[in-house]
Amino acid sequence: MFEHIAGIVSIIIALCEFYFASQYFKIVKTQGASSFSLLAIWSSVAFGIILLILGLPLAL
């Protein structure tokens, strides 16, 4: 039971990470920012992928 809840929570957090990364990318694309912004976006996407990979087996 706890594994299913933890899996669902991690999937929700992963989807939020993808959403926040896309929103931040739109801001960076229109307004411009430092070169570290791209690193932040890729780190967020990588963290979301890791959470999604870990969350799917737990939720099923």
Buried (B, 14 or more C-beta within 10 A) or exposed (E): EEEEEBBEBBBEBBBEBBEBBEEBBEEBEEEEEEEEBEEBBEEBBEBBEEBBEBBEEBBE
